[in-house]
Amino acid sequence: MGTDRDWEQWGAADPYFGVCSSERFRTDSMTGEAKSEFFASGEEHIARTVRNLKDAFGSGFEPGSALDFGCGVGRLVIPLARRADRVTAVDISPSMIAEARRNCDAAGVSNVTFIESDDGLSRASGEFDLVHSHIVLQHIPWRRGRVILQSLADRVSPGGCLAVQILTGHNDSPIVRGLVRLRYAFPPANWLRNILRGRPVFEPAMQLHVYHLDVVLRDLEARGFSCRHHDEPWAEFRNTFLYAHRETA
């Protein structure tokens, strides 16, 4: 699928920028200080996520097992692995996975299993106390992403938690959104934009897609989850952090 090819291209050419699209994380300009900042942001995010889950569903939550969907170069896998006994890291890009393995080795983390992704998570074995995804689903079109979200929810063990981030609204006009979709569907439009912005001509568009929060909540509630969420503004989008707890039988 188109976005899958794009993320392998990012993984091979500019993996850190593909995860966090700031110019300081470009392969040809990454400094040691920038790399430290990159991984520190992952530690901060996981600490915040675990804290929010405890606040929402009880202070006793301690994940023994975790799955990170869209693991990229391991920015969030490493802090997850320091909190859980075992972590499964999932990504569509073999190049991203290879870099994540190198980063885990450098960090002395050895309790991570890496697998390539598919929409049903067929290569992931078992259930997990925590299933997590951050700044990943927003890059996957809604219809496909809904199926993936259902698969992620089905991997949560009874008593476990799901923590995902999605975009659930935007402030752009229909004309602007139409032009954005044109850039996704018609590569020459994106190449022209890259030229005007001084970026590599054939760099793929970093697609951003909006999800229907009410449908996502219904899907989770039908699977026995209780849900909490909060929104934060991000550029022209409404950025939603969704936390869900699966009830025990």
VEXDREN-709539 format. One record per residue: residue number from 1; residue in three letters; x, y, z of N, C-alpha, C in turn. Coordinates in nm, 4 decimals. Layout:
BEGIN
R   nr  rest        nx        ny        nz       cax       cay       caz        cx        cy        cz
R  NUM   ALA         X         Y         Z         X         Y         Z         X         Y         Z
...
END
This chain:
BEGIN
R   nr  rest        nx        ny        nz       cax       cay       caz        cx        cy        cz
R    1   MET    0.0835   -0.1187    0.0000    0.0000    0.0000    0.0000    0.0878    0.1248    0.0000
R    2   GLY    0.0341    0.2348   -0.0514    0.1156    0.3528   -0.0720    0.1875    0.4009    0.0509
R    3   THR    0.1168    0.4127    0.1645    0.1827    0.4627    0.2840    0.2876    0.3648    0.3354
R    4   ASP    0.2703    0.2358    0.3118    0.3711    0.1378    0.3529    0.5011    0.1608    0.2766
R    5   ARG    0.4916    0.1821    0.1477    0.6106    0.2104    0.0675    0.6772    0.3394    0.1147
R    6   ASP    0.5954    0.4392    0.1470    0.6504    0.5665    0.1933    0.7332    0.5471    0.3193
R    7   TRP    0.6828    0.4668    0.4139    0.7541    0.4549    0.5410    0.8799    0.3720    0.5276
R    8   GLU    0.8840    0.2796    0.4354    1.0105    0.2119    0.4097    1.1100    0.3086    0.3464
R    9   GLN    1.0603    0.3987    0.2608    1.1494    0.5003    0.2040    1.2058    0.5902    0.3129
R   10   TRP    1.1201    0.6338    0.4059    1.1695    0.7121    0.5190    1.2714    0.6307    0.5992
R   11   GLY    1.2369    0.5041    0.6260    1.3252    0.4216    0.7074    1.4625    0.4040    0.6465
R   12   ALA    1.4705    0.3928    0.5157    1.5982    0.3725    0.4481    1.6781    0.5012    0.4352
R   13   ALA    1.6101    0.6151    0.4167    1.6806    0.7381    0.3831    1.6924    0.8360    0.4988
R   14   ASP    1.5895    0.8472    0.5819    1.5857    0.9528    0.6836    1.4998    0.9082    0.8016
R   15   PRO    1.5406    0.8025    0.8727    1.4498    0.7382    0.9684    1.4098    0.8252    1.0865
R   16   TYR    1.5007    0.9064    1.1397    1.4667    0.9862    1.2573    1.3732    1.1004    1.2197
R   17   PHE    1.3969    1.1615    1.1050    1.3054    1.2628    1.0543    1.1696    1.2016    1.0238
R   18   GLY    1.1676    1.0765    0.9780    1.0410    1.0082    0.9521    0.9586    0.9894    1.0772
R   19   VAL    1.0246    0.9792    1.1920    0.9537    0.9643    1.3193    0.9106    1.1003    1.3736
R   20   CYS    1.0018    1.1934    1.3794    0.9756    1.3288    1.4304    1.0239    1.4280    1.3261
R   21   SER    0.9323    1.4895    1.2542    0.9687    1.5651    1.1343    1.0161    1.7067    1.1665
R   22   SER    1.1272    1.7116    1.2380    1.1988    1.8363    1.2607    1.3307    1.8300    1.1844
R   23   GLU    1.3709    1.9424    1.1266    1.4920    1.9432    1.0442    1.6163    1.9021    1.1230
R   24   ARG    1.6158    1.9221    1.2553    1.7342    1.8849    1.3329    1.7512    1.7348    1.3441
R   25   PHE    1.6484    1.6563    1.3028    1.6584    1.5111    1.3072    1.6859    1.4504    1.1700
R   26   ARG    1.7221    1.5335    1.0728    1.7616    1.4826    0.9425    1.8923    1.4033    0.9540
R   27   THR    1.9045    1.2985    0.8724    2.0234    1.2136    0.8765    2.1507    1.2940    0.8533
R   28   ASP    2.1465    1.3885    0.7593    2.2691    1.4611    0.7239    2.2996    1.5777    0.8167
R   29   SER    2.2159    1.5998    0.9175    2.2430    1.7104    1.0098    2.2260    1.6724    1.1564
R   30   MET    2.1991    1.5449    1.1839    2.1766    1.4997    1.3223    2.3047    1.5123    1.4042
R   31   THR    2.2966    1.5798    1.5160    2.4077    1.5901    1.6094    2.3838    1.4967    1.7273
R   32   GLY    2.4875    1.4760    1.8059    2.4713    1.3956    1.9262    2.3699    1.4557    2.0211
R   33   GLU    2.3695    1.5885    2.0315    2.2729    1.6562    2.1184    2.1306    1.6349    2.0688
R   34   ALA    2.1109    1.6436    1.9365    1.9770    1.6237    1.8800    1.9302    1.4801    1.9022
R   35   LYS    2.0215    1.3836    1.8882    1.9829    1.2440    1.9081    1.9443    1.2193    2.0538
R   36   SER    2.0171    1.2790    2.1458    1.9817    1.2660    2.2871    1.8447    1.3273    2.3140
R   37   GLU    1.8172    1.4428    2.2527    1.6871    1.5070    2.2667    1.5756    1.4185    2.2107
R   38   PHE    1.6034    1.3550    2.0979    1.5075    1.2664    2.0330    1.4659    1.1542    2.1281
R   39   PHE    1.5624    1.0861    2.1874    1.5298    0.9738    2.2750    1.4751    1.0202    2.4101
R   40   ALA    1.5171    1.1369    2.4572    1.4601    1.1901    2.5812    1.3114    1.2189    2.5650
R   41   SER    1.2707    1.2619    2.4464    1.1280    1.2870    2.4227    1.0474    1.1582    2.4316
R   42   GLY    1.1079    1.0455    2.3943    1.0404    0.9170    2.4070    1.0210    0.8774    2.5520
R   43   GLU    1.1228    0.8974    2.6325    1.1122    0.8688    2.7760    1.0030    0.9546    2.8396
R   44   GLU    0.9987    1.0810    2.8026    0.8970    1.1712    2.8578    0.7567    1.1261    2.8177
R   45   HIS    0.7414    1.0833    2.6919    0.6086    1.0413    2.6462    0.5614    0.9163    2.7193
R   46   ILE    0.6475    0.8160    2.7330    0.6058    0.6926    2.7988    0.5773    0.7178    2.9466
R   47   ALA    0.6581    0.7989    3.0128    0.6313    0.8320    3.1536    0.4952    0.8996    3.1665
R   48   ARG    0.4644    0.9906    3.0750    0.3350    1.0582    3.0776    0.2212    0.9603    3.0515
R   49   THR    0.2401    0.8704    2.9553    0.1349    0.7747    2.9216    0.1035    0.6845    3.0396
R   50   VAL    0.2052    0.6290    3.1031    0.1826    0.5407    3.2180    0.1170    0.6173    3.3318
R   51   ARG    0.1609    0.7394    3.3531    0.0998    0.8224    3.4591   -0.0477    0.8477    3.4298
R   52   ASN   -0.0798    0.8790    3.3047   -0.2192    0.9051    3.2694   -0.3055    0.7801    3.2816
R   53   LEU   -0.2505    0.6646    3.2462   -0.3245    0.5400    3.2619   -0.3516    0.5114    3.4092
R   54   LYS   -0.2540    0.5348    3.4934   -0.2733    0.5135    3.6374   -0.3770    0.6097    3.6934
R   55   ASP   -0.3726    0.7348    3.6482   -0.4700    0.8327    3.6953   -0.6121    0.7941    3.6528
R   56   ALA   -0.6234    0.7376    3.5312   -0.7555    0.7050    3.4777   -0.8119    0.5744    3.5315
R   57   PHE   -0.7243    0.4748    3.5506   -0.7749    0.3399    3.5763   -0.7192    0.2739    3.7016
R   58   GLY   -0.6389    0.3437    3.7793   -0.5914    0.2871    3.9043   -0.4406    0.2863    3.9131
R   59   SER   -0.3905    0.3218    4.0312   -0.2468    0.3375    4.0504   -0.1711    0.2058    4.0456
R   60   GLY   -0.2443    0.0931    4.0483   -0.1767   -0.0368    4.0476   -0.1345   -0.0847    3.9105
R   61   PHE   -0.1635   -0.0082    3.8052   -0.1303   -0.0543    3.6708    0.0203   -0.0562    3.6491
R   62   GLU    0.0746   -0.1756    3.6241    0.2163   -0.1941    3.5936    0.2242   -0.2969    3.4807
R   63   PRO    0.2513   -0.2550    3.3587    0.2495   -0.3500    3.2464    0.3676   -0.4460    3.2490
R   64   GLY    0.3366   -0.5743    3.2555    0.4424   -0.6743    3.2440    0.4799   -0.7011    3.1003
R   65   SER    0.3852   -0.6784    3.0091    0.4099   -0.6980    2.8663    0.3505   -0.5806    2.7906
R   66   ALA    0.4153   -0.5434    2.6802    0.3687   -0.4280    2.6032    0.3937   -0.4515    2.4559
R   67   LEU    0.3072   -0.3922    2.3745    0.3240   -0.3912    2.2291    0.3230   -0.2458    2.1841
R   68   ASP    0.4222   -0.2084    2.1037    0.4282   -0.0746    2.0466    0.4093   -0.0860    1.8961
R   69   PHE    0.2987   -0.0304    1.8468    0.2663   -0.0363    1.7038    0.3225    0.0865    1.6334
R   70   GLY    0.4034    0.0609    1.5296    0.4717    0.1691    1.4597    0.5940    0.2132    1.5365
R   71   CYS    0.6798    0.1176    1.5697    0.7907    0.1420    1.6630    0.8981    0.2331    1.6069
R   72   GLY    0.9048    0.2479    1.4735    1.0075    0.3338    1.4170    1.1462    0.2901    1.4579
R   73   VAL    1.2281    0.3844    1.5024    1.3665    0.3552    1.5384    1.3823    0.3196    1.6855
R   74   GLY    1.2717    0.2979    1.7567    1.2794    0.2533    1.8955    1.2703    0.3627    1.9990
R   75   ARG    1.2289    0.4821    1.9598    1.2223    0.5951    2.0535    1.1358    0.5639    2.1752
R   76   LEU    1.0243    0.4927    2.1546    0.9334    0.4592    2.2639    0.9522    0.3164    2.3130
R   77   VAL    1.0116    0.2328    2.2306    1.0356    0.0934    2.2689    1.1329    0.0851    2.3855
R   78   ILE    1.2382    0.1654    2.3805    1.3415    0.1571    2.4845    1.2839    0.1912    2.6222
R   79   PRO    1.2121    0.3026    2.6401    1.1529    0.3269    2.7735    1.0443    0.2271    2.8110
R   80   LEU    0.9711    0.1739    2.7128    0.8750    0.0683    2.7446    0.9471   -0.0550    2.7969
R   81   ALA    1.0577   -0.0910    2.7337    1.1316   -0.2113    2.7726    1.1926   -0.1981    2.9110
R   82   ARG    1.2146   -0.0769    2.9560    1.2682   -0.0554    3.0908    1.1600   -0.0625    3.1978
R   83   ARG    1.0326   -0.0686    3.1546    0.9210   -0.0771    3.2475    0.8511   -0.2123    3.2433
R   84   ALA    0.8640   -0.2851    3.1351    0.7927   -0.4114    3.1157    0.8922   -0.5267    3.1053
R   85   ASP    0.8435   -0.6472    3.1343    0.9289   -0.7655    3.1228    0.9581   -0.8002    2.9772
R   86   ARG    0.8581   -0.7794    2.8912    0.8787   -0.8086    2.7492    0.8005   -0.7094    2.6647
R   87   VAL    0.8598   -0.6742    2.5509    0.7992   -0.5788    2.4589    0.8028   -0.6364    2.3192
R   88   THR    0.6929   -0.6236    2.2469    0.6884   -0.6559    2.1053    0.6801   -0.5245    2.0289
R   89   ALA    0.7747   -0.5032    1.9389    0.7837   -0.3799    1.8611    0.7459   -0.4108    1.7169
R   90   VAL    0.6489   -0.3373    1.6649    0.5893   -0.3669    1.5347    0.6086   -0.2480    1.4412
R   91   ASP    0.6571   -0.2743    1.3202    0.6673   -0.1668    1.2216    0.6551   -0.2241    1.0814
R   92   ILE    0.6075   -0.1408    0.9898    0.5909   -0.1830    0.8507    0.7220   -0.1764    0.7736
R   93   SER    0.8204   -0.1041    0.8252    0.9455   -0.0791    0.7537    1.0596   -0.1644    0.8076
R   94   PRO    1.1133   -0.2564    0.7267    1.2300   -0.3329    0.7715    1.3491   -0.2438    0.8061
R   95   SER    1.3653   -0.1322    0.7355    1.4775   -0.0429    0.7649    1.4612    0.0243    0.9002
R   96   MET    1.3390    0.0624    0.9343    1.3145    0.1176    1.0676    1.3447    0.0135    1.1749
R   97   ILE    1.3002   -0.1087    1.1540    1.3236   -0.2149    1.2519    1.4728   -0.2384    1.2711
R   98   ALA    1.5483   -0.2381    1.1625    1.6928   -0.2591    1.1734    1.7576   -0.1491    1.2574
R   99   GLU    1.7163   -0.0251    1.2380    1.7718    0.0849    1.3172    1.7270    0.0745    1.4628
R  100   ALA    1.6026    0.0327    1.4848    1.5552    0.0160    1.6225    1.6352   -0.0921    1.6953
R  101   ARG    1.6665   -0.1996    1.6266    1.7489   -0.3046    1.6890    1.8848   -0.2481    1.7307
R  102   ARG    1.9448   -0.1694    1.6424    2.0756   -0.1108    1.6747    2.0638   -0.0183    1.7965
R  103   ASN    1.9566    0.0578    1.8029    1.9398    0.1487    1.9163    1.9148    0.0734    2.0464
R  104   CYS    1.8395   -0.0357    2.0402    1.8189   -0.1174    2.1601    1.9496   -0.1798    2.2069
R  105   ASP    2.0288   -0.2287    2.1139    2.1593   -0.2855    2.1497    2.2467   -0.1800    2.2171
R  106   ALA    2.2477   -0.0594    2.1609    2.3303    0.0473    2.2177    2.2827    0.0869    2.3564
R  107   ALA    2.1523    0.0744    2.3812    2.0955    0.1104    2.5116    2.0999   -0.0051    2.6117
R  108   GLY    2.1483   -0.1220    2.5692    2.1538   -0.2371    2.6584    2.0181   -0.2994    2.6838
R  109   VAL    1.9252   -0.2824    2.5913    1.7900   -0.3371    2.6046    1.7809   -0.4673    2.5271
R  110   SER    1.7434   -0.5758    2.5942    1.7447   -0.7072    2.5294    1.6115   -0.7814    2.5388
R  111   ASN    1.5080   -0.7184    2.5919    1.3795   -0.7874    2.6115    1.2746   -0.7435    2.5095
R  112   VAL    1.3196   -0.7137    2.3859    1.2313   -0.6671    2.2794    1.2322   -0.7667    2.1641
R  113   THR    1.1132   -0.8007    2.1144    1.0965   -0.8806    1.9938    1.0436   -0.7897    1.8844
R  114   PHE    1.1106   -0.7900    1.7695    1.0702   -0.7060    1.6572    0.9982   -0.7904    1.5528
R  115   ILE    0.8861   -0.7375    1.5025    0.8132   -0.8067    1.3970    0.7657   -0.7045    1.2935
R  116   GLU    0.7557   -0.7495    1.1704    0.6990   -0.6649    1.0657    0.5471   -0.6662    1.0766
R  117   SER    0.4878   -0.5547    1.0439    0.3454   -0.5337    1.0658    0.2606   -0.5856    0.9511
R  118   ASP    0.1391   -0.6240    0.9851    0.0288   -0.6340    0.8901   -0.0957   -0.5867    0.9636
R  119   ASP   -0.2041   -0.5646    0.8913   -0.3196   -0.4992    0.9521   -0.3861   -0.5827    1.0608
R  120   GLY   -0.3676   -0.7152    1.0580   -0.4244   -0.8008    1.1608   -0.3278   -0.8384    1.2707
R  121   LEU   -0.2053   -0.7841    1.2672   -0.1014   -0.8155    1.3665   -0.0800   -0.9659    1.3780
R  122   SER   -0.0818   -1.0350    1.2650   -0.0787   -1.1812    1.2665    0.0535   -1.2376    1.3172
R  123   ARG    0.1603   -1.1581    1.3139    0.2908   -1.2080    1.3600    0.3133   -1.1846    1.5088
R  124   ALA    0.2221   -1.1128    1.5733    0.2342   -1.0896    1.7174    0.1651   -1.2031    1.7920
R  125   SER    0.2357   -1.2617    1.8869    0.1786   -1.3756    1.9597    0.1289   -1.3314    2.0970
R  126   GLY    0.0095   -1.3804    2.1336   -0.0427   -1.3581    2.2669   -0.1101   -1.2235    2.2850
R  127   GLU   -0.1397   -1.1921    2.4111   -0.2023   -1.0673    2.4504   -0.1036   -0.9867    2.5345
R  128   PHE   -0.1381   -0.8596    2.5576   -0.0442   -0.7678    2.6216   -0.1160   -0.6827    2.7251
R  129   ASP   -0.0432   -0.6521    2.8327   -0.0987   -0.5652    2.9362   -0.1154   -0.4223    2.8854
R  130   LEU   -0.0281   -0.3806    2.7939   -0.0358   -0.2473    2.7359   -0.0129   -0.2571    2.5862
R  131   VAL   -0.1065   -0.2045    2.5092   -0.0905   -0.1899    2.3646   -0.0889   -0.0406    2.3364
R  132   HIS    0.0145    0.0044    2.2659    0.0434    0.1470    2.2554    0.0754    0.1854    2.1118
R  133   SER    0.0362    0.3057    2.0733    0.0760    0.3614    1.9438    0.0685    0.5132    1.9507
R  134   HIS    0.1737    0.5783    1.9031    0.1803    0.7247    1.9094    0.2376    0.7792    1.7794
R  135   ILE    0.1735    0.8822    1.7265    0.2060    0.9477    1.5992    0.2293    0.8464    1.4867
R  136   VAL    0.1388    0.7490    1.4789    0.1459    0.6445    1.3760    0.0140    0.6339    1.3010
R  137   LEU   -0.0944    0.6105    1.3739   -0.2244    0.5902    1.3087   -0.2664    0.7123    1.2282
R  138   GLN   -0.2227    0.8302    1.2688   -0.2572    0.9514    1.1945   -0.2042    0.9494    1.0511
R  139   HIS   -0.1060    0.8658    1.0239   -0.0500    0.8551    0.8891   -0.1196    0.7491    0.8041
R  140   ILE   -0.2188    0.6816    0.8608   -0.2884    0.5720    0.7921   -0.4320    0.6160    0.7653
R  141   PRO   -0.4808    0.6018    0.6422   -0.6191    0.6434    0.6129   -0.7203    0.5766    0.7049
R  142   TRP   -0.8288    0.6495    0.7320   -0.9262    0.6111    0.8327   -0.9788    0.4694    0.8158
R  143   ARG   -1.0239    0.4317    0.6969   -1.0863    0.3003    0.6817   -0.9887    0.1883    0.7165
R  144   ARG   -0.8676    0.2004    0.6715   -0.7667    0.0996    0.7057   -0.7276    0.1110    0.8529
R  145   GLY   -0.7129    0.2328    0.9017   -0.6732    0.2531    1.0401   -0.7748    0.2001    1.1384
R  146   ARG   -0.9028    0.2088    1.1042   -1.0049    0.1552    1.1940   -0.9857    0.0051    1.2137
R  147   VAL   -0.9569   -0.0663    1.1064   -0.9332   -0.2109    1.1160   -0.8112   -0.2391    1.2026
R  148   ILE   -0.7065   -0.1605    1.1834   -0.5848   -0.1795    1.2632   -0.6128   -0.1515    1.4105
R  149   LEU   -0.6886   -0.0462    1.4381   -0.7232   -0.0158    1.5769   -0.8005   -0.1300    1.6413
R  150   GLN   -0.8903   -0.1907    1.5675   -0.9638   -0.3056    1.6190   -0.8685   -0.4216    1.6497
R  151   SER   -0.7723   -0.4432    1.5603   -0.6734   -0.5491    1.5833   -0.5895   -0.5198    1.7070
R  152   LEU   -0.5511   -0.3932    1.7248   -0.4745   -0.3560    1.8433   -0.5560   -0.3803    1.9701
R  153   ALA   -0.6826   -0.3412    1.9673   -0.7684   -0.3610    2.0849   -0.7824   -0.5090    2.1183
R  154   ASP   -0.7919   -0.5924    2.0159   -0.8092   -0.7358    2.0387   -0.6857   -0.8001    2.1005
R  155   ARG   -0.5718   -0.7298    2.0983   -0.4483   -0.7824    2.1574   -0.4313   -0.7436    2.3040
R  156   VAL   -0.5230   -0.6646    2.3584   -0.5139   -0.6231    2.4986   -0.5701   -0.7329    2.5879
R  157   SER   -0.4955   -0.7715    2.6873   -0.5395   -0.8757    2.7792   -0.6476   -0.8208    2.8723
R  158   PRO   -0.7343   -0.9070    2.9269   -0.8312   -0.8605    3.0273   -0.7590   -0.7917    3.1431
R  159   GLY   -0.8073   -0.6740    3.1781   -0.7414   -0.5940    3.2807   -0.6317   -0.5056    3.2275
R  160   GLY   -0.5992   -0.5193    3.0986   -0.4942   -0.4400    3.0375   -0.5459   -0.3104    2.9783
R  161   CYS   -0.4543   -0.2337    2.9182   -0.4874   -0.1008    2.8687   -0.4405   -0.0806    2.7250
R  162   LEU   -0.5138    0.0036    2.6566   -0.4801    0.0519    2.5231   -0.4532    0.2012    2.5336
R  163   ALA   -0.3428    0.2473    2.4766   -0.3099    0.3902    2.4749   -0.2679    0.4275    2.3342
R  164   VAL   -0.3499    0.5058    2.2660   -0.3201    0.5434    2.1281   -0.3466    0.6921    2.1088
R  165   GLN   -0.2793    0.7469    2.0092   -0.2991    0.8855    1.9692   -0.3529    0.8866    1.8270
R  166   ILE   -0.4557    0.9692    1.8034   -0.5143    0.9844    1.6710   -0.5503    1.1318    1.6504
R  167   LEU   -0.5665    1.1707    1.5263   -0.6204    1.3019    1.4924   -0.7708    1.2869    1.4735
R  168   THR   -0.8481    1.3771    1.5344   -0.9939    1.3609    1.5310   -1.0658    1.4857    1.4795
R  169   GLY   -0.9938    1.5821    1.4277   -1.0564    1.6996    1.3705   -0.9528    1.7921    1.3113
R  170   HIS   -0.9986    1.8893    1.2312   -0.9072    1.9869    1.1718   -0.9816    2.1174    1.1484
R  171   ASN   -0.9037    2.2232    1.1295   -0.9603    2.3564    1.1105   -0.9507    2.4058    0.9666
R  172   ASP   -0.9002    2.3237    0.8762   -0.8812    2.3668    0.7388   -1.0133    2.3741    0.6631
R  173   SER   -1.0158    2.4554    0.5624   -1.1315    2.4644    0.4747   -1.1368    2.3419    0.3836
R  174   PRO   -1.2532    2.3110    0.3269   -1.2620    2.1990    0.2316   -1.1667    2.2148    0.1138
R  175   ILE   -1.1426    2.3390    0.0704   -1.0509    2.3601   -0.0421   -0.9099    2.3190   -0.0042
R  176   VAL   -0.8653    2.3602    0.1142   -0.7302    2.3245    0.1586   -0.7166    2.1738    0.1739
R  177   ARG   -0.8151    2.1098    0.2363   -0.8070    1.9648    0.2534   -0.8077    1.8937    0.1186
R  178   GLY   -0.8832    1.9488    0.0226   -0.8835    1.8897   -0.1110   -0.7478    1.8983   -0.1765
R  179   LEU   -0.6790    2.0115   -0.1602   -0.5446    2.0260   -0.2163   -0.4461    1.9310   -0.1491
R  180   VAL   -0.4633    1.9116   -0.0190   -0.3763    1.8174    0.0527   -0.3970    1.6759    0.0000
R  181   ARG   -0.5223    1.6362   -0.0176   -0.5498    1.5017   -0.0696   -0.4962    1.4848   -0.2120
R  182   LEU   -0.4983    1.5923   -0.2906   -0.4400    1.5867   -0.4248   -0.2909    1.5551   -0.4167
R  183   ARG   -0.2233    1.6158   -0.3221   -0.0798    1.5904   -0.3056   -0.0530    1.4453   -0.2672
R  184   TYR   -0.1434    1.3850   -0.1893   -0.1272    1.2451   -0.1530   -0.1485    1.1538   -0.2738
R  185   ALA   -0.2460    1.1878   -0.3575   -0.2860    1.0991   -0.4673   -0.2080    1.1228   -0.5954
R  186   PHE   -0.1497    1.2423   -0.6113   -0.0838    1.2800   -0.7376    0.0584    1.3233   -0.7054
R  187   PRO    0.1543    1.2317   -0.7076    0.2914    1.2623   -0.6638    0.3540    1.3872   -0.7255
R  188   PRO    0.3335    1.4190   -0.8542    0.3961    1.5411   -0.9070    0.3588    1.6674   -0.8296
R  189   ALA    0.2359    1.6722   -0.7753    0.1981    1.7879   -0.6933    0.2846    1.7952   -0.5681
R  190   ASN    0.3164    1.6800   -0.5114    0.4027    1.6779   -0.3938    0.5464    1.7118   -0.4311
R  191   TRP    0.5924    1.6659   -0.5475    0.7285    1.6992   -0.5913    0.7452    1.8502   -0.6066
R  192   LEU    0.6425    1.9163   -0.6641    0.6484    2.0612   -0.6800    0.6558    2.1290   -0.5434
R  193   ARG    0.5757    2.0823   -0.4498    0.5793    2.1397   -0.3147    0.7171    2.1206   -0.2522
R  194   ASN    0.7765    2.0039   -0.2711    0.9106    1.9797   -0.2173    1.0118    2.0781   -0.2746
R  195   ILE    1.0041    2.1024   -0.4060    1.0965    2.1965   -0.4699    1.0805    2.3359   -0.4094
R  196   LEU    0.9555    2.3784   -0.3921    0.9298    2.5120   -0.3391    0.9782    2.5255   -0.1954
R  197   ARG    0.9799    2.4143   -0.1203    1.0222    2.4175    0.0201    1.1683    2.3784    0.0400
R  198   GLY    1.2382    2.3515   -0.0698    1.3793    2.3159   -0.0592    1.4050    2.1780   -0.0030
R  199   ARG    1.3109    2.0882   -0.0223    1.3250    1.9509    0.0270    1.3641    1.8578   -0.0872
R  200   PRO    1.4108    1.7368   -0.0572    1.4393    1.6412   -0.1645    1.3165    1.6218   -0.2534
R  201   VAL    1.3375    1.6265   -0.3847    1.2255    1.6309   -0.4783    1.1308    1.5136   -0.4594
R  202   PHE    1.1858    1.3926   -0.4460    1.1022    1.2729   -0.4436    1.0698    1.2248   -0.3024
R  203   GLU    1.0929    1.3088   -0.2056    1.0543    1.2739   -0.0689    0.9030    1.2579   -0.0627
R  204   PRO    0.8525    1.1475   -0.0065    0.7068    1.1261   -0.0055    0.6353    1.2239    0.0857
R  205   ALA    0.5088    1.2444    0.0570    0.4256    1.3263    0.1452    0.4031    1.2528    0.2762
R  206   MET    0.4120    1.3255    0.3861    0.3833    1.2667    0.5162    0.2336    1.2834    0.5417
R  207   GLN    0.1574    1.1810    0.5063    0.0125    1.1924    0.5087   -0.0408    1.2057    0.6512
R  208   LEU   -0.1465    1.2863    0.6661   -0.2141    1.3049    0.7940   -0.3635    1.2846    0.7726
R  209   HIS   -0.4212    1.1924    0.8487   -0.5609    1.1537    0.8307   -0.6377    1.1696    0.9610
R  210   VAL   -0.7638    1.2086    0.9482   -0.8515    1.2316    1.0625   -0.9405    1.1097    1.0850
R  211   TYR   -0.9570    1.0724    1.2125   -1.0380    0.9572    1.2523   -1.1696    1.0040    1.3140
R  212   HIS   -1.2687    0.9160    1.3108   -1.3994    0.9445    1.3694   -1.3998    0.8920    1.5133
R  213   LEU   -1.3855    0.9816    1.6085   -1.3702    0.9418    1.7477   -1.4917    0.8652    1.7984
R  214   ASP   -1.6122    0.9076    1.7603   -1.7314    0.8392    1.8102   -1.7351    0.6938    1.7654
R  215   VAL   -1.6894    0.6667    1.6421   -1.6862    0.5290    1.5918   -1.5795    0.4490    1.6657
R  216   VAL   -1.4635    0.5090    1.6862   -1.3563    0.4410    1.7600   -1.4038    0.4040    1.8997
R  217   LEU   -1.4704    0.4950    1.9678   -1.5187    0.4672    2.1027   -1.6212    0.3546    2.1023
R  218   ARG   -1.7107    0.3528    2.0045   -1.8091    0.2446    1.9964   -1.7410    0.1109    1.9723
R  219   ASP   -1.6404    0.1096    1.8842   -1.5668   -0.0139    1.8581   -1.5025   -0.0682    1.9852
R  220   LEU   -1.4463    0.0208    2.0660   -1.3789   -0.0220    2.1888   -1.4792   -0.0659    2.2949
R  221   GLU   -1.5853    0.0091    2.3106   -1.6861   -0.0285    2.4103   -1.7487   -0.1628    2.3775
R  222   ALA   -1.7646   -0.1930    2.2494   -1.8191   -0.3227    2.2093   -1.7241   -0.4369    2.2441
R  223   ARG   -1.5975   -0.4059    2.2655   -1.4968   -0.5058    2.3019   -1.4707   -0.5088    2.4525
R  224   GLY   -1.5536   -0.4409    2.5300   -1.5411   -0.4469    2.6750   -1.4454   -0.3466    2.7348
R  225   PHE   -1.4208   -0.2358    2.6654   -1.3313   -0.1323    2.7169   -1.4105   -0.0176    2.7774
R  226   SER   -1.3573    0.0376    2.8842   -1.3993    0.1694    2.9302   -1.2940    0.2693    2.8826
R  227   CYS   -1.3381    0.3883    2.8409   -1.2489    0.4791    2.7682   -1.2419    0.6162    2.8338
R  228   ARG   -1.1250    0.6763    2.8226   -1.1030    0.8167    2.8572   -1.0250    0.8779    2.7412
R  229   HIS   -1.0438    1.0065    2.7207   -0.9614    1.0724    2.6194   -0.9499    1.2194    2.6514
R  230   HIS   -0.8440    1.2807    2.6021   -0.8341    1.4256    2.6097   -0.7710    1.4771    2.4812
R  231   ASP   -0.8066    1.5998    2.4478   -0.7652    1.6609    2.3219   -0.6630    1.7702    2.3485
R  232   GLU   -0.5714    1.7837    2.2527   -0.4740    1.8921    2.2546   -0.4656    1.9500    2.1146
R  233   PRO   -0.4570    2.0815    2.1003   -0.4388    2.1373    1.9663   -0.2999    2.1047    1.9129
R  234   TRP   -0.2930    2.0760    1.7854   -0.1641    2.0502    1.7200   -0.1749    2.1003    1.5759
R  235   ALA   -0.1019    2.2101    1.5467   -0.1132    2.2762    1.4169   -0.2615    2.3029    1.3907
R  236   GLU   -0.3103    2.2609    1.2739   -0.4517    2.2839    1.2413   -0.5412    2.1679    1.2820
R  237   PHE   -0.4881    2.0720    1.3564   -0.5616    1.9502    1.3910   -0.6029    1.9480    1.5381
R  238   ARG   -0.7026    1.8640    1.5665   -0.7355    1.8255    1.7036   -0.6682    1.6919    1.7298
R  239   ASN   -0.5775    1.6924    1.8252   -0.4931    1.5775    1.8566   -0.5513    1.5081    1.9797
R  240   THR   -0.5890    1.3819    1.9660   -0.6598    1.3116    2.0724   -0.5759    1.1972    2.1276
R  241   PHE   -0.5601    1.1968    2.2607   -0.4956    1.0865    2.3309   -0.6067    1.0020    2.3926
R  242   LEU   -0.6123    0.8772    2.3526   -0.7195    0.7876    2.3922   -0.6626    0.6794    2.4822
R  243   TYR   -0.7224    0.6647    2.6002   -0.6823    0.5630    2.6968   -0.8020    0.4739    2.7254
R  244   ALA   -0.7816    0.3427    2.7166   -0.8929    0.2494    2.7334   -0.8477    0.1312    2.8190
R  245   HIS   -0.9378    0.0877    2.9080   -0.9098   -0.0240    2.9979   -1.0053   -0.1369    2.9668
R  246   ARG   -0.9502   -0.2565    2.9466   -1.0351   -0.3728    2.9151   -1.0779   -0.4393    3.0448
R  247   GLU   -1.2064   -0.4493    3.0605   -1.2591   -0.5081    3.1830   -1.2257   -0.6574    3.1902
R  248   THR   -1.2069   -0.7062    3.3114   -1.1862   -0.8493    3.3300   -1.3197   -0.9211    3.3206
R  249   ALA   -1.3147   -1.0481    3.2819   -1.4391   -1.1245    3.2656   -1.5079   -1.1435    3.3997
END
